[in-house]
Amino acid sequence: MGGEATLPHGTAHANLATHEMVCGWLARFFWAGLALAAGAVAAPWIGVAAAPMALAGLLAHGHAYVQVGRSVPLA
């Protein structure tokens, strides 16, 4: 996830899409997904409660990733 937010992209539209996902209206899904997926690293200490956190994080990140492709012209 960090690479998606920090690495340069080949086109201006891909840069716009990245900016929209990281700082735009999809940012709450992207950062919530990052936080929830990172919280799943605590699985050895919190047990099975980490599974819903990880799944919710993947869902939020996937939502942001799919929607950003539709929000800016990529061609």
N, C-alpha and C positions, 0 to 999 in steps of 0.2 A: 504494500500500500504506500509505503514511503517513496518507493521508486516512481510510482505513478504521479505523485505530487511534486517531485523534485527534478526528475530527469527532463532534459529538453526534448521537444517533439519536432518532427520533420516539417510540419506545416503550420501556418498561422491559425487555421481552424482547429487543429488538434491542441494548440496552445490555448485557444479560447475555450475549448471544451474542458481542458484541465483546470483553467482558472474558474470556470463555472462550477466544476465539481468541488474544488477546494475552498473557494471563497464566495461562490454565488448561492443561489437558492437551494442547491443540492448539498451544500456544505454540512448541514446538520445531519444528514444521513451518512455522509462519508466519515465525518469525525466520530459520530456515535458508533458506527460500525468498527472503526479503528479502536475505540475505547473498549467496546464489548469484546472484541476478538482478543485484545491484549489482556483483558481481565480473565480470559480463559486460561492464561498461563498459570494462574493460581490454582489450577485443578488439583495438584497434589495436596493442597491445604484445605480447599473448600469442597472437594469431592465432586459428586455428581451434579451439584448446583452449577458447575462451570459449563456443562453441556448446553443448557438453554442460553447462557450468555454467548457462547461461541456461535450457536446457530442464529441468534438474533443479530449478532455482529455481521455474520456472512450475509444475512438477508438485507440488512441496511446498506452494506457496501455494494452488494449486487444491484440493489434498487438504484443507487446513485450512479453506478457504472452504466447500467442500461439506459436510464433516463437521460444522461448527459449526451449520449450518442444521438438522441432525438432532439435535443434542445438547440444545437448549433448546426449550421450547414457544414458537413465534412467533405463535400465534393466541390 
